[in-house]
Amino acid sequence: MSRFFAPLKEGLWGNNVVFSQMLALCPVMAVTTSGSNGLGMGLATTAVLIASNMLVAAIRNLVSPQVRIPIFVVLIASLVTLVDLLLNAWLHELYKVLGLFIALIVVNCAILGRAEAFASKNTVAAAAIDGVAMGLGFTFALTLIGLIRELLGSGTLFAQASLLLGPSFRFLETTVVPNYGGFLLMILPPGGFLVLGLLLAGKRAWELRRQARSVAAGPTGTSPGASPAPTAA
């Protein structure tokens, strides 16, 4: 189980695409005006990331190193085109909201980076696990930023989720602050920078505090200078 949970922990927190690697910031700033938008974009990117990782891992021994990058790009572009058509057919309202940013998944540095740095050097199973972990981490980041911006900007959570993501997501729609006048800055691009900056600062402060506690506890879990616990005779 650790073979799965360790990469998952890295993808969600330790090596998160947005909060640690600072990649794919274009969709992070542009589509996270609501939790529904962030969740939809994150899931679409996750699908491409898992499929591209698996395909790259499957052909890693067949591709010449000199042409690997163009081939990876063609594979990713083909998958993005497929996702784009499926969203247009089955989730047309979400497709209209995300618009050009679906096609821009092709140039998402996180997807090409994982294909080059991990999938091209590992098995299909390992690449699939990495794709799931990194994709869920990216989805988590987009959804969290979107929810914060939506709550501060509109007083709602997952507004129009049933329209954008399908009727099965209706249970997520919540009005937190009725008759809320709104905070326009939060749903404008500067709001994305503000929320992301505050989340990065909070994550860094939490990690530093945890690191300080670990150092203070020492290697055996006791404070430096503390006398060892008495043992029974």
C-alpha positions in Angstrom: 0.0 0.0 0.0 2.9 2.4 0.7 3.8 2.0 -3.0 0.6 4.0 -3.7 0.2 6.2 -0.7 3.8 7.6 -0.7 3.4 9.0 -4.3 -0.1 10.2 -3.4 1.2 12.1 -0.4 3.9 13.7 -2.6 1.4 14.7 -5.2 -1.1 16.2 -2.8 1.4 18.0 -0.6 5.1 17.4 -0.7 5.6 17.8 -4.4 2.3 19.4 -5.4 2.2 20.8 -8.9 1.0 24.2 -7.8 2.0 24.6 -4.2 5.5 23.1 -4.5 6.6 23.1 -8.2 4.8 26.3 -9.1 3.8 24.9 -12.5 0.6 25.4 -14.6 -0.1 28.8 -13.0 -2.0 30.0 -16.1 -5.1 27.8 -15.6 -4.7 28.3 -11.8 -5.2 32.0 -12.2 -7.7 31.9 -15.0 -10.3 29.2 -14.3 -10.4 29.1 -10.5 -13.2 31.7 -10.1 -15.3 29.0 -8.6 -14.9 25.6 -7.1 -16.8 23.9 -9.9 -14.5 25.4 -12.6 -11.4 24.3 -10.6 -12.7 20.8 -10.1 -13.7 20.4 -13.8 -10.3 21.7 -15.0 -8.4 19.6 -12.6 -10.2 16.3 -13.5 -9.7 17.0 -17.2 -6.0 17.6 -16.7 -5.8 14.5 -14.5 -7.3 12.3 -17.2 -4.7 13.6 -19.7 -1.9 13.2 -17.2 -2.7 9.6 -16.4 -3.2 8.5 -20.0 0.0 10.4 -21.2 2.1 8.9 -18.4 0.9 5.4 -19.3 1.5 5.8 -23.0 5.0 7.3 -22.5 6.0 4.5 -20.2 4.7 1.9 -22.7 6.8 3.3 -25.6 9.8 4.4 -23.6 12.0 1.6 -25.0 10.8 2.2 -28.6 11.5 5.9 -28.9 14.9 7.3 -29.8 16.1 9.8 -27.2 16.7 12.4 -30.0 13.0 12.6 -30.9 11.4 11.8 -27.6 10.1 15.3 -26.8 8.3 15.8 -30.1 6.7 12.4 -29.8 5.6 13.1 -26.2 4.0 16.4 -27.4 2.1 14.7 -30.2 0.8 12.0 -27.7 -0.3 14.7 -25.3 -1.9 16.8 -28.0 -3.9 13.8 -29.2 -5.1 13.1 -25.7 -6.1 16.7 -25.2 -8.0 16.7 -28.4 -9.9 13.7 -27.3 -10.7 15.2 -23.9 -11.7 18.5 -25.6 -14.2 16.6 -27.9 -15.6 14.6 -25.0 -16.2 17.7 -22.9 -17.8 19.4 -25.8 -20.1 16.5 -26.3 -21.0 15.5 -22.7 -20.3 18.6 -20.5 -20.9 21.4 -22.9 -21.6 24.0 -20.3 -18.2 23.3 -18.6 -16.6 23.3 -22.0 -17.9 26.8 -22.7 -16.6 28.0 -19.3 -13.1 26.5 -19.6 -12.9 27.4 -23.3 -9.3 27.8 -24.6 -7.7 26.5 -21.4 -8.7 22.9 -22.3 -6.6 23.1 -25.5 -3.8 24.7 -23.5 -3.4 21.5 -21.4 -1.1 20.5 -24.3 1.5 23.1 -23.1 1.0 22.4 -19.4 4.5 22.1 -18.0 3.4 19.6 -15.4 2.2 17.0 -18.0 5.3 17.2 -20.2 7.5 17.4 -17.1 6.1 14.2 -15.6 6.3 12.4 -19.0 10.0 13.4 -19.3 11.1 13.1 -15.7 9.2 10.1 -14.5 7.1 8.2 -17.0 9.9 7.8 -19.6 12.0 6.1 -16.9 9.5 3.8 -15.2 7.0 1.1 -15.8 3.4 1.6 -16.9 2.0 0.8 -13.5 4.4 3.2 -11.7 3.6 5.9 -14.3 -0.1 5.5 -13.8 0.3 5.9 -10.0 2.4 9.0 -10.5 -0.3 10.4 -12.9 -3.0 9.8 -10.4 -1.0 11.4 -7.6 0.1 14.4 -9.5 -3.4 14.8 -11.1 -5.2 14.7 -7.8 -2.8 17.1 -6.3 -3.4 19.5 -9.2 -7.1 19.0 -8.8 -6.9 19.6 -5.1 -5.0 22.9 -5.6 -7.4 24.2 -8.3 -10.5 23.3 -6.3 -9.2 24.8 -3.1 -8.3 28.1 -4.7 -11.6 28.1 -6.6 -13.6 27.5 -3.4 -11.8 30.2 -1.5 -12.2 32.8 -4.3 -15.9 31.8 -4.8 -16.7 32.0 -1.1 -15.1 35.4 -0.7 -16.4 36.7 -4.0 -19.9 35.3 -4.1 -20.7 33.7 -0.8 -21.3 30.3 -2.3 -19.5 27.0 -2.8 -19.7 24.9 -6.0 -22.3 27.2 -7.5 -23.8 25.7 -10.7 -22.0 22.4 -10.1 -25.0 20.5 -11.5 -25.0 22.6 -14.6 -21.2 22.4 -15.3 -20.4 18.9 -14.0 -23.7 17.1 -14.2 -26.8 16.5 -12.1 -25.0 14.1 -9.8 -23.0 17.0 -8.4 -26.0 19.0 -7.3 -25.4 18.0 -3.6 -22.3 20.1 -3.6 -24.1 23.4 -4.3 -24.1 25.5 -1.2 -25.0 29.1 -0.4 -22.9 30.0 2.6 -23.8 33.7 2.9 -27.4 34.5 1.7 -27.9 37.9 0.0 -24.1 38.4 -0.1 -23.2 41.5 -2.1 -19.9 40.0 -3.3 -16.2 40.9 -3.2 -15.4 41.5 -6.9 -11.7 41.4 -6.5 -11.7 37.7 -5.6 -13.2 36.6 -8.9 -10.9 38.8 -10.9 -7.3 37.7 -11.8 -5.7 39.6 -9.0 -7.8 37.6 -6.6 -6.1 34.4 -7.8 -2.7 35.8 -7.1 -3.7 36.9 -3.6 -5.3 33.6 -2.7 -2.4 31.6 -4.1 0.2 33.8 -2.3 -1.6 33.4 1.1 -1.9 29.6 0.6 1.8 29.4 -0.2 2.7 31.4 2.8 0.5 29.3 5.0 2.0 26.0 3.6 5.5 27.3 4.2 4.8 28.5 7.7 3.3 25.1 8.6 6.3 23.2 7.2 8.7 25.4 9.1 6.8 25.0 12.3 6.7 21.2 11.8 10.4 21.1 11.0 11.2 23.2 14.2 9.2 20.8 16.3 10.9 17.8 14.8 14.4 19.3 15.6 13.3 20.2 19.1 12.0 16.7 19.7 15.4 15.2 18.8 16.0 11.8 17.2 14.3 9.8 20.0 11.2 12.1 20.3 12.4 13.8 23.5 13.5 17.4 24.0 17.3 18.0 24.0 18.7 17.9 27.6 15.7 16.0 29.0 16.5 13.1 31.2 15.4 9.7 30.0 12.3 8.1 31.4 13.0 5.8 34.4 12.8 2.1 33.7 11.3 -0.5 35.9 13.8 -2.5 38.0 
